[in-house]
Amino acid sequence: MQPSQDSSCLDQRIMRVMDHDIATLVAQLCNLSLALTGSSAKGAAEMALQVVEKVELLVDDMQTLRAAAQELLDTTSRHVRSGHIEDRTAIAGDESAPFDDGQRDRTV
């Protein structure tokens, strides 16, 4: 699979998961674990606990991902608002300013 196909597949999987309520998924997984372990109450409880722990980790990861995404958006937003447009506008209106070919912001 190509990287773009991988990301597209991942996007589809994420959207499919996001369509479900986490509490409903936990209940379904716990019910499934009970069904799989049959009459063993101890085994069912252990399996249900494992399901809940995995979901807790997933929720923590999602919160971390959400915070990181927001930080990235904030950083990008701050960079765009940092005054570059105003600087170029001032240069465009100032005949004594040196020619700006748009390359000054790039690192070499």
DRENVEX-109680 format. One record per residue: residue number from 1; x, y negated, z negated of N, C-alpha, C, O in turn. Coordinates in nm, 2 decimals. Layout:
% DRENVEX-109680
num = NUM	nxx = X	nyy = Y	nzz = Z	caxx = X	cayy = Y	cazz = Z	cxx = X	cyy = Y	czz = Z	oxx = X	oyy = Y	ozz = Z
...
END
This chain:
% DRENVEX-109680
num = 1	nxx = 0.08	nyy = 0.12	nzz = 0.00	caxx = 0.00	cayy = 0.00	cazz = 0.00	cxx = 0.09	cyy = -0.13	czz = 0.00	oxx = 0.19	oyy = -0.13	ozz = -0.07
num = 2	nxx = 0.05	nyy = -0.22	nzz = 0.08	caxx = 0.12	cayy = -0.35	cazz = 0.08	cxx = 0.09	cyy = -0.43	czz = -0.05	oxx = -0.01	oyy = -0.41	ozz = -0.11
num = 3	nxx = 0.18	nyy = -0.52	nzz = -0.09	caxx = 0.16	cayy = -0.60	cazz = -0.21	cxx = 0.03	cyy = -0.68	czz = -0.20	oxx = -0.04	oyy = -0.69	ozz = -0.30
num = 4	nxx = -0.01	nyy = -0.73	nzz = -0.08	caxx = -0.14	cayy = -0.80	cazz = -0.07	cxx = -0.25	cyy = -0.71	czz = -0.09	oxx = -0.36	oyy = -0.75	ozz = -0.15
num = 5	nxx = -0.24	nyy = -0.59	nzz = -0.05	caxx = -0.35	cayy = -0.49	cazz = -0.07	cxx = -0.36	cyy = -0.45	czz = -0.21	oxx = -0.47	oyy = -0.44	ozz = -0.27
num = 6	nxx = -0.24	nyy = -0.44	nzz = -0.28	caxx = -0.24	cayy = -0.41	cazz = -0.42	cxx = -0.31	cyy = -0.52	czz = -0.50	oxx = -0.40	oyy = -0.49	ozz = -0.59
num = 7	nxx = -0.28	nyy = -0.65	nzz = -0.47	caxx = -0.35	cayy = -0.75	cazz = -0.54	cxx = -0.49	cyy = -0.76	czz = -0.51	oxx = -0.58	oyy = -0.79	ozz = -0.60
num = 8	nxx = -0.53	nyy = -0.73	nzz = -0.39	caxx = -0.67	cayy = -0.73	cazz = -0.35	cxx = -0.75	cyy = -0.62	czz = -0.43	oxx = -0.86	oyy = -0.64	ozz = -0.48
num = 9	nxx = -0.69	nyy = -0.51	nzz = -0.43	caxx = -0.75	cayy = -0.39	cazz = -0.51	cxx = -0.76	cyy = -0.43	czz = -0.65	oxx = -0.86	oyy = -0.40	ozz = -0.72
num = 10	nxx = -0.65	nyy = -0.49	nzz = -0.71	caxx = -0.65	cayy = -0.53	cazz = -0.85	cxx = -0.76	cyy = -0.63	czz = -0.87	oxx = -0.83	oyy = -0.62	ozz = -0.97
num = 11	nxx = -0.77	nyy = -0.73	nzz = -0.79	caxx = -0.88	cayy = -0.83	cazz = -0.80	cxx = -1.02	cyy = -0.76	czz = -0.80	oxx = -1.10	oyy = -0.80	ozz = -0.88
num = 12	nxx = -1.04	nyy = -0.67	nzz = -0.71	caxx = -1.17	cayy = -0.60	cazz = -0.71	cxx = -1.19	cyy = -0.52	czz = -0.84	oxx = -1.30	oyy = -0.52	ozz = -0.89
num = 13	nxx = -1.09	nyy = -0.46	nzz = -0.89	caxx = -1.10	cayy = -0.38	cazz = -1.01	cxx = -1.13	cyy = -0.47	czz = -1.13	oxx = -1.21	oyy = -0.44	ozz = -1.21
num = 14	nxx = -1.06	nyy = -0.59	nzz = -1.13	caxx = -1.09	cayy = -0.68	cazz = -1.24	cxx = -1.23	cyy = -0.73	czz = -1.24	oxx = -1.30	oyy = -0.74	ozz = -1.34
num = 15	nxx = -1.27	nyy = -0.77	nzz = -1.12	caxx = -1.41	cayy = -0.82	cazz = -1.11	cxx = -1.51	cyy = -0.72	czz = -1.15	oxx = -1.61	oyy = -0.75	ozz = -1.21
num = 16	nxx = -1.49	nyy = -0.59	nzz = -1.11	caxx = -1.58	cayy = -0.48	cazz = -1.15	cxx = -1.59	cyy = -0.47	czz = -1.30	oxx = -1.69	oyy = -0.45	ozz = -1.36
num = 17	nxx = -1.47	nyy = -0.48	nzz = -1.37	caxx = -1.47	cayy = -0.47	cazz = -1.51	cxx = -1.53	cyy = -0.59	czz = -1.58	oxx = -1.60	oyy = -0.57	ozz = -1.68
num = 18	nxx = -1.51	nyy = -0.71	nzz = -1.52	caxx = -1.56	cayy = -0.83	cazz = -1.58	cxx = -1.71	cyy = -0.83	czz = -1.57	oxx = -1.78	oyy = -0.91	ozz = -1.64
num = 19	nxx = -1.77	nyy = -0.75	nzz = -1.48	caxx = -1.92	cayy = -0.75	cazz = -1.47	cxx = -1.98	cyy = -0.68	czz = -1.59	oxx = -2.11	oyy = -0.69	ozz = -1.61
num = 20	nxx = -1.91	nyy = -0.61	nzz = -1.67	caxx = -1.96	cayy = -0.54	cazz = -1.78	cxx = -1.94	cyy = -0.61	czz = -1.92	oxx = -1.84	oyy = -0.68	ozz = -1.93
num = 21	nxx = -2.03	nyy = -0.59	nzz = -2.01	caxx = -2.01	cayy = -0.65	cazz = -2.14	cxx = -1.92	cyy = -0.56	czz = -2.22	oxx = -1.94	oyy = -0.43	ozz = -2.22
num = 22	nxx = -1.82	nyy = -0.61	nzz = -2.29	caxx = -1.72	cayy = -0.53	cazz = -2.36	cxx = -1.79	cyy = -0.45	czz = -2.47	oxx = -1.76	oyy = -0.33	ozz = -2.48
num = 23	nxx = -1.89	nyy = -0.50	nzz = -2.54	caxx = -1.95	cayy = -0.42	cazz = -2.64	cxx = -2.02	cyy = -0.30	czz = -2.59	oxx = -2.02	oyy = -0.19	ozz = -2.64
num = 24	nxx = -2.09	nyy = -0.32	nzz = -2.47	caxx = -2.15	cayy = -0.21	cazz = -2.40	cxx = -2.05	cyy = -0.10	czz = -2.36	oxx = -2.07	oyy = 0.02	ozz = -2.38
num = 25	nxx = -1.94	nyy = -0.15	nzz = -2.31	caxx = -1.83	cayy = -0.05	cazz = -2.27	cxx = -1.78	cyy = 0.03	czz = -2.39	oxx = -1.76	oyy = 0.15	ozz = -2.38
num = 26	nxx = -1.76	nyy = -0.04	nzz = -2.50	caxx = -1.71	cayy = 0.03	cazz = -2.62	cxx = -1.81	cyy = 0.13	czz = -2.66	oxx = -1.77	oyy = 0.24	ozz = -2.70
num = 27	nxx = -1.94	nyy = 0.09	nzz = -2.67	caxx = -2.04	cayy = 0.19	cazz = -2.71	cxx = -2.04	cyy = 0.31	czz = -2.61	oxx = -2.06	oyy = 0.42	ozz = -2.66
num = 28	nxx = -2.03	nyy = 0.28	nzz = -2.48	caxx = -2.03	cayy = 0.39	cazz = -2.39	cxx = -1.91	cyy = 0.48	czz = -2.40	oxx = -1.92	oyy = 0.61	ozz = -2.40
num = 29	nxx = -1.80	nyy = 0.42	nzz = -2.43	caxx = -1.68	cayy = 0.50	cazz = -2.45	cxx = -1.68	cyy = 0.58	czz = -2.58	oxx = -1.64	oyy = 0.70	ozz = -2.58
num = 30	nxx = -1.74	nyy = 0.53	nzz = -2.68	caxx = -1.75	cayy = 0.60	cazz = -2.81	cxx = -1.85	cyy = 0.71	czz = -2.79	oxx = -1.82	oyy = 0.82	ozz = -2.84
num = 31	nxx = -1.96	nyy = 0.69	nzz = -2.72	caxx = -2.06	cayy = 0.80	cazz = -2.69	cxx = -1.99	cyy = 0.91	czz = -2.61	oxx = -2.02	oyy = 1.03	ozz = -2.64
num = 32	nxx = -1.91	nyy = 0.87	nzz = -2.51	caxx = -1.84	cayy = 0.97	cazz = -2.43	cxx = -1.75	cyy = 1.05	czz = -2.52	oxx = -1.74	oyy = 1.17	ozz = -2.50
num = 33	nxx = -1.67	nyy = 0.98	nzz = -2.61	caxx = -1.58	cayy = 1.05	cazz = -2.69	cxx = -1.65	cyy = 1.15	czz = -2.78	oxx = -1.61	oyy = 1.26	ozz = -2.81
num = 34	nxx = -1.77	nyy = 1.11	nzz = -2.83	caxx = -1.85	cayy = 1.20	cazz = -2.92	cxx = -1.90	cyy = 1.32	czz = -2.83	oxx = -1.89	oyy = 1.44	ozz = -2.88
num = 35	nxx = -1.94	nyy = 1.30	nzz = -2.71	caxx = -1.98	cayy = 1.41	cazz = -2.63	cxx = -1.87	cyy = 1.51	czz = -2.59	oxx = -1.89	oyy = 1.63	ozz = -2.59
num = 36	nxx = -1.75	nyy = 1.45	nzz = -2.57	caxx = -1.63	cayy = 1.53	cazz = -2.54	cxx = -1.59	cyy = 1.62	czz = -2.65	oxx = -1.54	oyy = 1.73	ozz = -2.63
num = 37	nxx = -1.60	nyy = 1.57	nzz = -2.77	caxx = -1.55	cayy = 1.64	cazz = -2.89	cxx = -1.65	cyy = 1.74	czz = -2.95	oxx = -1.62	oyy = 1.82	ozz = -3.03
num = 38	nxx = -1.77	nyy = 1.73	nzz = -2.90	caxx = -1.88	cayy = 1.82	cazz = -2.94	cxx = -1.91	cyy = 1.80	czz = -3.09	oxx = -1.94	oyy = 1.69	ozz = -3.13
num = 39	nxx = -1.90	nyy = 1.91	nzz = -3.16	caxx = -1.95	cayy = 1.91	cazz = -3.30	cxx = -1.84	cyy = 1.87	czz = -3.40	oxx = -1.87	oyy = 1.86	ozz = -3.52
num = 40	nxx = -1.72	nyy = 1.84	nzz = -3.35	caxx = -1.61	cayy = 1.80	cazz = -3.44	cxx = -1.63	cyy = 1.66	czz = -3.48	oxx = -1.59	oyy = 1.57	ozz = -3.40
num = 41	nxx = -1.68	nyy = 1.63	nzz = -3.59	caxx = -1.70	cayy = 1.49	cazz = -3.64	cxx = -1.57	cyy = 1.42	czz = -3.66	oxx = -1.56	oyy = 1.30	ozz = -3.62
num = 42	nxx = -1.47	nyy = 1.49	nzz = -3.71	caxx = -1.34	cayy = 1.43	cazz = -3.73	cxx = -1.27	cyy = 1.39	czz = -3.60	oxx = -1.22	oyy = 1.28	ozz = -3.58
num = 43	nxx = -1.28	nyy = 1.49	nzz = -3.51	caxx = -1.22	cayy = 1.46	cazz = -3.37	cxx = -1.29	cyy = 1.34	czz = -3.30	oxx = -1.23	oyy = 1.26	ozz = -3.24
num = 44	nxx = -1.42	nyy = 1.34	nzz = -3.32	caxx = -1.50	cayy = 1.23	cazz = -3.25	cxx = -1.47	cyy = 1.10	czz = -3.32	oxx = -1.45	oyy = 1.00	ozz = -3.24
num = 45	nxx = -1.45	nyy = 1.10	nzz = -3.45	caxx = -1.42	cayy = 0.97	cazz = -3.52	cxx = -1.28	cyy = 0.92	czz = -3.47	oxx = -1.26	oyy = 0.80	ozz = -3.45
num = 46	nxx = -1.19	nyy = 1.02	nzz = -3.46	caxx = -1.05	cayy = 0.98	cazz = -3.42	cxx = -1.05	cyy = 0.93	czz = -3.28	oxx = -0.98	oyy = 0.83	ozz = -3.25
num = 47	nxx = -1.13	nyy = 0.99	nzz = -3.19	caxx = -1.13	cayy = 0.95	cazz = -3.05	cxx = -1.20	cyy = 0.81	czz = -3.04	oxx = -1.16	oyy = 0.73	ozz = -2.96
num = 48	nxx = -1.31	nyy = 0.79	nzz = -3.12	caxx = -1.37	cayy = 0.66	cazz = -3.12	cxx = -1.28	cyy = 0.55	czz = -3.17	oxx = -1.28	oyy = 0.44	ozz = -3.11
num = 49	nxx = -1.20	nyy = 0.58	nzz = -3.27	caxx = -1.11	cayy = 0.49	cazz = -3.32	cxx = -1.00	cyy = 0.45	czz = -3.22	oxx = -0.97	oyy = 0.34	ozz = -3.20
num = 50	nxx = -0.96	nyy = 0.55	nzz = -3.14	caxx = -0.86	cayy = 0.52	cazz = -3.04	cxx = -0.92	cyy = 0.43	czz = -2.93	oxx = -0.85	oyy = 0.34	ozz = -2.88
num = 51	nxx = -1.05	nyy = 0.46	nzz = -2.90	caxx = -1.11	cayy = 0.37	cazz = -2.80	cxx = -1.12	cyy = 0.23	czz = -2.84	oxx = -1.09	oyy = 0.14	ozz = -2.77
num = 52	nxx = -1.16	nyy = 0.21	nzz = -2.97	caxx = -1.17	cayy = 0.08	cazz = -3.03	cxx = -1.04	cyy = 0.01	czz = -3.03	oxx = -1.03	oyy = -0.11	ozz = -3.00
num = 53	nxx = -0.93	nyy = 0.08	nzz = -3.07	caxx = -0.80	cayy = 0.02	cazz = -3.07	cxx = -0.75	cyy = -0.02	czz = -2.93	oxx = -0.70	oyy = -0.13	ozz = -2.92
num = 54	nxx = -0.78	nyy = 0.06	nzz = -2.83	caxx = -0.74	cayy = 0.02	cazz = -2.70	cxx = -0.82	cyy = -0.10	czz = -2.65	oxx = -0.76	oyy = -0.19	ozz = -2.59
num = 55	nxx = -0.95	nyy = -0.11	nzz = -2.68	caxx = -1.03	cayy = -0.23	cazz = -2.65	cxx = -0.98	cyy = -0.35	czz = -2.72	oxx = -0.97	oyy = -0.46	ozz = -2.66
num = 56	nxx = -0.94	nyy = -0.33	nzz = -2.85	caxx = -0.88	cayy = -0.45	cazz = -2.92	cxx = -0.75	cyy = -0.50	czz = -2.85	oxx = -0.73	oyy = -0.62	ozz = -2.84
num = 57	nxx = -0.67	nyy = -0.41	nzz = -2.81	caxx = -0.55	cayy = -0.45	cazz = -2.74	cxx = -0.58	cyy = -0.52	czz = -2.61	oxx = -0.52	oyy = -0.61	ozz = -2.57
num = 58	nxx = -0.68	nyy = -0.46	nzz = -2.54	caxx = -0.73	cayy = -0.53	cazz = -2.41	cxx = -0.78	cyy = -0.67	czz = -2.44	oxx = -0.74	oyy = -0.76	ozz = -2.36
num = 59	nxx = -0.86	nyy = -0.69	nzz = -2.54	caxx = -0.91	cayy = -0.82	cazz = -2.57	cxx = -0.79	cyy = -0.91	czz = -2.61	oxx = -0.79	oyy = -1.03	ozz = -2.57
num = 60	nxx = -0.70	nyy = -0.87	nzz = -2.69	caxx = -0.58	cayy = -0.95	cazz = -2.72	cxx = -0.50	cyy = -0.99	czz = -2.60	oxx = -0.46	oyy = -1.10	ozz = -2.58
num = 61	nxx = -0.48	nyy = -0.89	nzz = -2.51	caxx = -0.41	cayy = -0.92	cazz = -2.38	cxx = -0.49	cyy = -1.02	czz = -2.30	oxx = -0.43	oyy = -1.11	ozz = -2.24
num = 62	nxx = -0.62	nyy = -1.01	nzz = -2.29	caxx = -0.70	cayy = -1.10	cazz = -2.22	cxx = -0.69	cyy = -1.25	czz = -2.28	oxx = -0.68	oyy = -1.34	ozz = -2.20
num = 63	nxx = -0.69	nyy = -1.25	nzz = -2.41	caxx = -0.68	cayy = -1.39	cazz = -2.47	cxx = -0.54	cyy = -1.45	czz = -2.44	oxx = -0.53	oyy = -1.57	ozz = -2.42
num = 64	nxx = -0.43	nyy = -1.36	nzz = -2.45	caxx = -0.30	cayy = -1.41	cazz = -2.42	cxx = -0.29	cyy = -1.45	czz = -2.27	oxx = -0.23	oyy = -1.56	ozz = -2.24
num = 65	nxx = -0.35	nyy = -1.37	nzz = -2.18	caxx = -0.35	cayy = -1.41	cazz = -2.04	cxx = -0.42	cyy = -1.54	czz = -2.02	oxx = -0.38	oyy = -1.62	ozz = -1.94
num = 66	nxx = -0.54	nyy = -1.55	nzz = -2.08	caxx = -0.62	cayy = -1.68	cazz = -2.07	cxx = -0.54	cyy = -1.80	czz = -2.11	oxx = -0.54	oyy = -1.90	ozz = -2.05
num = 67	nxx = -0.47	nyy = -1.78	nzz = -2.23	caxx = -0.39	cayy = -1.90	cazz = -2.28	cxx = -0.27	cyy = -1.93	czz = -2.19	oxx = -0.24	oyy = -2.05	ozz = -2.17
num = 68	nxx = -0.21	nyy = -1.83	nzz = -2.14	caxx = -0.10	cayy = -1.85	cazz = -2.05	cxx = -0.14	cyy = -1.91	czz = -1.92	oxx = -0.08	oyy = -2.00	ozz = -1.86
num = 69	nxx = -0.26	nyy = -1.87	nzz = -1.87	caxx = -0.31	cayy = -1.93	cazz = -1.74	cxx = -0.35	cyy = -2.08	czz = -1.77	oxx = -0.32	oyy = -2.16	ozz = -1.68
num = 70	nxx = -0.41	nyy = -2.11	nzz = -1.88	caxx = -0.44	cayy = -2.24	cazz = -1.91	cxx = -0.32	cyy = -2.33	czz = -1.93	oxx = -0.32	oyy = -2.44	ozz = -1.88
num = 71	nxx = -0.22	nyy = -2.28	nzz = -1.99	caxx = -0.09	cayy = -2.35	cazz = -2.00	cxx = -0.03	cyy = -2.38	czz = -1.86	oxx = 0.02	oyy = -2.49	ozz = -1.84
num = 72	nxx = -0.04	nyy = -2.28	nzz = -1.78	caxx = 0.02	cayy = -2.30	cazz = -1.64	cxx = -0.06	cyy = -2.40	czz = -1.57	oxx = -0.01	oyy = -2.49	ozz = -1.50
num = 73	nxx = -0.20	nyy = -2.40	nzz = -1.58	caxx = -0.28	cayy = -2.50	cazz = -1.52	cxx = -0.25	cyy = -2.64	czz = -1.57	oxx = -0.24	oyy = -2.74	ozz = -1.50
num = 74	nxx = -0.23	nyy = -2.65	nzz = -1.71	caxx = -0.20	cayy = -2.78	cazz = -1.77	cxx = -0.06	cyy = -2.83	czz = -1.72	oxx = -0.05	oyy = -2.95	ozz = -1.69
num = 75	nxx = 0.03	nyy = -2.74	nzz = -1.71	caxx = 0.17	cayy = -2.78	cazz = -1.67	cxx = 0.16	cyy = -2.83	czz = -1.52	oxx = 0.22	oyy = -2.93	ozz = -1.49
num = 76	nxx = 0.09	nyy = -2.75	nzz = -1.44	caxx = 0.08	cayy = -2.79	cazz = -1.30	cxx = 0.01	cyy = -2.93	czz = -1.29	oxx = 0.05	oyy = -3.01	ozz = -1.21
num = 77	nxx = -0.10	nyy = -2.94	nzz = -1.36	caxx = -0.17	cayy = -3.07	cazz = -1.36	cxx = -0.08	cyy = -3.19	czz = -1.41	oxx = -0.09	oyy = -3.29	ozz = -1.35
num = 78	nxx = -0.01	nyy = -3.16	nzz = -1.51	caxx = 0.08	cayy = -3.27	cazz = -1.56	cxx = 0.19	cyy = -3.31	czz = -1.45	oxx = 0.22	oyy = -3.43	ozz = -1.44
num = 79	nxx = 0.24	nyy = -3.21	nzz = -1.38	caxx = 0.34	cayy = -3.23	cazz = -1.28	cxx = 0.28	cyy = -3.32	czz = -1.16	oxx = 0.34	oyy = -3.41	ozz = -1.11
num = 80	nxx = 0.16	nyy = -3.29	nzz = -1.13	caxx = 0.09	cayy = -3.36	cazz = -1.02	cxx = 0.06	cyy = -3.50	czz = -1.06	oxx = 0.07	oyy = -3.60	ozz = -0.98
num = 81	nxx = 0.03	nyy = -3.52	nzz = -1.19	caxx = 0.00	cayy = -3.65	cazz = -1.24	cxx = 0.12	cyy = -3.73	czz = -1.29	oxx = 0.10	oyy = -3.84	ozz = -1.34
num = 82	nxx = 0.24	nyy = -3.68	nzz = -1.26	caxx = 0.35	cayy = -3.74	cazz = -1.32	cxx = 0.40	cyy = -3.87	czz = -1.26	oxx = 0.50	oyy = -3.93	ozz = -1.30
num = 83	nxx = 0.33	nyy = -3.92	nzz = -1.16	caxx = 0.36	cayy = -4.05	cazz = -1.10	cxx = 0.43	cyy = -4.04	czz = -0.97	oxx = 0.47	oyy = -4.15	ozz = -0.91
num = 84	nxx = 0.45	nyy = -3.92	nzz = -0.91	caxx = 0.51	cayy = -3.92	cazz = -0.78	cxx = 0.44	cyy = -3.99	czz = -0.67	oxx = 0.50	oyy = -4.06	ozz = -0.59
num = 85	nxx = 0.31	nyy = -3.98	nzz = -0.67	caxx = 0.23	cayy = -4.05	cazz = -0.57	cxx = 0.25	cyy = -4.20	czz = -0.58	oxx = 0.27	oyy = -4.27	ozz = -0.49
num = 86	nxx = 0.24	nyy = -4.25	nzz = -0.71	caxx = 0.26	cayy = -4.40	cazz = -0.73	cxx = 0.40	cyy = -4.44	czz = -0.69	oxx = 0.42	oyy = -4.55	ozz = -0.63
num = 87	nxx = 0.50	nyy = -4.36	nzz = -0.72	caxx = 0.64	cayy = -4.39	cazz = -0.68	cxx = 0.65	cyy = -4.41	czz = -0.53	oxx = 0.71	oyy = -4.50	ozz = -0.48
num = 88	nxx = 0.59	nyy = -4.31	nzz = -0.45	caxx = 0.60	cayy = -4.32	cazz = -0.31	cxx = 0.52	cyy = -4.44	czz = -0.25	oxx = 0.56	oyy = -4.50	ozz = -0.15
num = 89	nxx = 0.41	nyy = -4.47	nzz = -0.31	caxx = 0.33	cayy = -4.58	cazz = -0.27	cxx = 0.41	cyy = -4.71	czz = -0.29	oxx = 0.41	oyy = -4.80	ozz = -0.20
num = 90	nxx = 0.48	nyy = -4.72	nzz = -0.40	caxx = 0.56	cayy = -4.84	cazz = -0.43	cxx = 0.67	cyy = -4.85	czz = -0.32	oxx = 0.70	oyy = -4.96	ozz = -0.28
num = 91	nxx = 0.73	nyy = -4.74	nzz = -0.29	caxx = 0.84	cayy = -4.74	cazz = -0.20	cxx = 0.79	cyy = -4.78	czz = -0.06	oxx = 0.85	oyy = -4.85	ozz = 0.02
num = 92	nxx = 0.67	nyy = -4.73	nzz = -0.02	caxx = 0.61	cayy = -4.76	cazz = 0.11	cxx = 0.58	cyy = -4.90	czz = 0.12	oxx = 0.59	oyy = -4.96	ozz = 0.24
num = 93	nxx = 0.55	nyy = -4.97	nzz = 0.02	caxx = 0.52	cayy = -5.11	cazz = 0.02	cxx = 0.64	cyy = -5.20	czz = 0.00	oxx = 0.63	oyy = -5.32	ozz = 0.02
num = 94	nxx = 0.75	nyy = -5.14	nzz = -0.03	caxx = 0.87	cayy = -5.22	cazz = -0.05	cxx = 0.97	cyy = -5.21	czz = 0.06	oxx = 1.03	oyy = -5.10	ozz = 0.08
num = 95	nxx = 0.98	nyy = -5.31	nzz = 0.14	caxx = 1.07	cayy = -5.31	cazz = 0.26	cxx = 1.22	cyy = -5.30	czz = 0.22	oxx = 1.30	oyy = -5.25	ozz = 0.31
num = 96	nxx = 1.26	nyy = -5.33	nzz = 0.10	caxx = 1.40	cayy = -5.33	cazz = 0.06	cxx = 1.43	cyy = -5.19	czz = 0.01	oxx = 1.55	oyy = -5.16	ozz = -0.01
num = 97	nxx = 1.33	nyy = -5.10	nzz = -0.01	caxx = 1.36	cayy = -4.97	cazz = -0.06	cxx = 1.42	cyy = -4.88	czz = 0.05	oxx = 1.39	oyy = -4.90	ozz = 0.17
num = 98	nxx = 1.51	nyy = -4.79	nzz = 0.01	caxx = 1.57	cayy = -4.70	cazz = 0.11	cxx = 1.46	cyy = -4.61	czz = 0.17	oxx = 1.36	oyy = -4.58	ozz = 0.11
num = 99	nxx = 1.49	nyy = -4.56	nzz = 0.29	caxx = 1.40	cayy = -4.47	cazz = 0.36	cxx = 1.38	cyy = -4.34	czz = 0.28	oxx = 1.48	oyy = -4.28	ozz = 0.24
num = 100	nxx = 1.25	nyy = -4.30	nzz = 0.26	caxx = 1.22	cayy = -4.18	cazz = 0.19	cxx = 1.16	cyy = -4.08	czz = 0.29	oxx = 1.05	oyy = -4.10	ozz = 0.34
num = 101	nxx = 1.24	nyy = -3.97	nzz = 0.32	caxx = 1.19	cayy = -3.87	cazz = 0.41	cxx = 1.12	cyy = -3.76	czz = 0.34	oxx = 1.09	oyy = -3.66	ozz = 0.41
num = 102	nxx = 1.08	nyy = -3.78	nzz = 0.22	caxx = 1.01	cayy = -3.67	cazz = 0.14	cxx = 1.10	cyy = -3.56	czz = 0.09	oxx = 1.05	oyy = -3.47	ozz = 0.03
num = 103	nxx = 1.23	nyy = -3.58	nzz = 0.10	caxx = 1.32	cayy = -3.47	cazz = 0.05	cxx = 1.37	cyy = -3.50	czz = -0.08	oxx = 1.44	oyy = -3.41	ozz = -0.14
num = 104	nxx = 1.35	nyy = -3.62	nzz = -0.14	caxx = 1.42	cayy = -3.65	cazz = -0.27	cxx = 1.37	cyy = -3.57	czz = -0.38	oxx = 1.45	oyy = -3.55	ozz = -0.48
num = 105	nxx = 1.25	nyy = -3.51	nzz = -0.38	caxx = 1.20	cayy = -3.43	cazz = -0.49	cxx = 1.26	cyy = -3.28	czz = -0.49	oxx = 1.25	oyy = -3.21	ozz = -0.58
num = 106	nxx = 1.31	nyy = -3.24	nzz = -0.38	caxx = 1.36	cayy = -3.11	cazz = -0.36	cxx = 1.50	cyy = -3.09	czz = -0.42	oxx = 1.58	oyy = -3.18	ozz = -0.41
num = 107	nxx = 1.52	nyy = -2.98	nzz = -0.48	caxx = 1.66	cayy = -2.95	cazz = -0.53	cxx = 1.73	cyy = -2.88	czz = -0.43	oxx = 1.68	oyy = -2.80	ozz = -0.35
num = 108	nxx = 1.86	nyy = -2.90	nzz = -0.42	caxx = 1.94	cayy = -2.84	cazz = -0.32	cxx = 2.02	cyy = -2.72	czz = -0.37	oxx = 2.09	oyy = -2.66	ozz = -0.30
END
